[in-house]
């Protein structure tokens, strides 16, 4: 698989207000999922998540995550990790497994932009 944008997250200090805003503006539907402070943004059919609204976190050492956070689907997260480092990027979060979803890393590109890479694996534990 060629890496592609597979998920986006909107980081916020007020999940309920942000959910109400985007629901009003775009008519998005939501589903509670995962930890507190996390809701999925559903596709038009209401059956598949396309993004999330989540409690703001801090991927970078010196700044809270602002704006949209992008996740790229990849075939091999370990190989992508090595390519990130070789290309001058920095790993912000080592491989973390989300059960029944896959394996995730967070990184920073040389321009200071945080992003994530996910190797999707429905059998991940």
N, C-alpha and C positions, 0 to 999 in steps of 0.2 A: 504494500500500500504506500502510495506517495503521501507524505504528511499533509494533513488537511485540517482545517479548523473544524473541531467536532463539538465544542462546548464553549459557552461564555458564561461568566459570572459577573453580577453587579454587586460590588462591595458597598456596604452601607452601615451607618450607625443605627438606623431605624428600619428594620426589615418590614414591619407592617406598613409604615408610611410609604416606603419605596414600592412595595407590592401594590398598594392602593393607587399610587401615581401611575405606574405602568399599566395596571389594569384599566384605569380610566382613559389613558392616552391611546394605548394600542389594543385594548380589549383582550389582553393576555389572560389566560387561565393558569391557575397555580395548583400545586399539590404539595402538601407537607411531606417531607422526606428527610431521613437522616437525622443529624443532630439538631438541637434547638437552634434557632436563628438561621435556618436553611429551608428554602422552599424552591421547588422546581418550577420552571417556566415550561408550560406544555405546548406542544404543537397544536395546529388548528383542530385536529381530531380529538385532542384531550388525552391521547394515549401514549405519546412519546415525549420525553423531556428534551428540550433544545437548549436550555440554559438554567441558571439559578440566580436567586437573590440570596445573599448570605451576609451574615454579620461580618463587618469589616475585620480583616486580619492584617498582619504585617509580614509580608514576604521579604521585603528589604529591611536590613538592619536599622536604618535610620529614618524610615518613613512608613506611614500606613499605606495600604494599597488603595489607591484612588482609581476611579474609572472602571473600565471593563477589564476583566481578566480572561485571557484566552487560553484554551487547551487545544493542543494539536494531537490528533490520533497518529500513532506511529506503530510500526511492526515490531520494533525491538528497542525498548526504553534504555537498556544498558548500552547499546551501540550509540544511540542518540546522545546519551550522557557523555560518552567519550568524545563525540564530535563537537559537542557544546564546549567542552574544555579545550579541545585542540583549536577551536576557532576563536578563543578568547573570551568565552562566556564564563559564568560562575554558577555553580549549583547552589540553590537556596534551600532546597529540601531534597534529601536523598530519597531513594525509592521507597514509596509507601504503598501498601496494598489496600485497596478498597474491596471488601468481599463482594463477590459476584459482579464486579465491575472491571477491575484491572489494576495495573501497576502505574503509579504516577510519580513524576519528579517535577520540581519547580526549578526554574533557572532564570538568570538575568543575562540579557544580551549585552554586547559591549557598549551599547548606547544607554544602558541603565533600565531597560524595559523588562519587567518580570513577565514570564509566561510559563506554561506547563506543558508537559508531554505525557500522554497516556497510552499505554499498551493495553488495549481492551482485551479482557479475558473473562468471560462469564463464569469460569470455574475457579477464579482467583479466590484464595482463602488467606 
